[in-house]
Amino acid sequence: MKPGLVQLARGCADVVFPPICVNCRALVEEVDPGRGGEHAFRHVCGRCAAQVEYVRPPHCTTCGHPFYGVVEGERICVKCQGLEPAFGEGRTAVLFKGATRALIIELKYHRGLHVLADIAAILGRVTHLVTAVRGAVLVPVPLHPRKERERGYNQAKLLAERLAAVAGGGTRVEALLRRIVDTETQTAFDRRTRMANLQNAFALAPGAALDPGQHYIVVDDVFTTGSTLNSCARTLRQAGVVRLDIATFAHG
């Protein structure tokens, strides 16, 4: 469809189904690009968009959580103490609160594929993340086949694809891992319990080909304790990956 027709169709749809902010449920008003429209989102209102907390350096080199004020010495936050990461560095785009939390919940639990455009727009504004992943192979954290059938897609893969498109420069997505243990949701567990539940939960996907000279980055939606990402990274390390980092959309 031509751009003009796309805009017309979108305008008609907005009249019948006005876009609602995923966070506060207010109407999302269209902003004139000449008057700050470059900061507008389609499913986040201006008020909630202004409260999005983008992550900027300095940040924890392991999980990407931002530091505030003057930072000296080793840049590892309290949350990462005892993690023993199997990866090199970690980066994240935003803090998991407000509108960004609402976007992820909409995507994961309400089949909200429509919010991916806003997520991509947010990713594109975090320069240190985009630069770090450019040219790498992005490896999405896999869902167990049962859960992926129920959800209809793997949100980590969709996020990785948006991040690759934003980064450009030969960045690509490869589903190199599979989840072989159908664990229950890890949301309510601490790191120790999560690590125990995730032991041997991942394996290389059938036919996965790894290049020892390639930079690989494991991608997930949210960094909470790092247990899932670390388990994936450990699987890739054992398979011979040398340059290995992680990236997430949000940090919670």
Secondary structure, DSSP 8 states (H G I E B T S, - for coil): --HHHHHHHHHHHHHHS--B-TTT--B-----GGGTGGG--SSS-HHHHTT--B--SSB-TTT--B--S---S----GGGTT---SSS-EEEEEESSHHHHHHHHHHHHS--GGGHHHHHHHHTT-HHHHHHHTTSEEEE----HHHHHHHSS-HHHHHHHHHHHHH-TT-EE---EEE-S-----TT--HHHHHHHHTT-EEE-TT----TTSEEEEEEEEESSSHHHHHHHHHHHHTT--EEEEEEEEE-
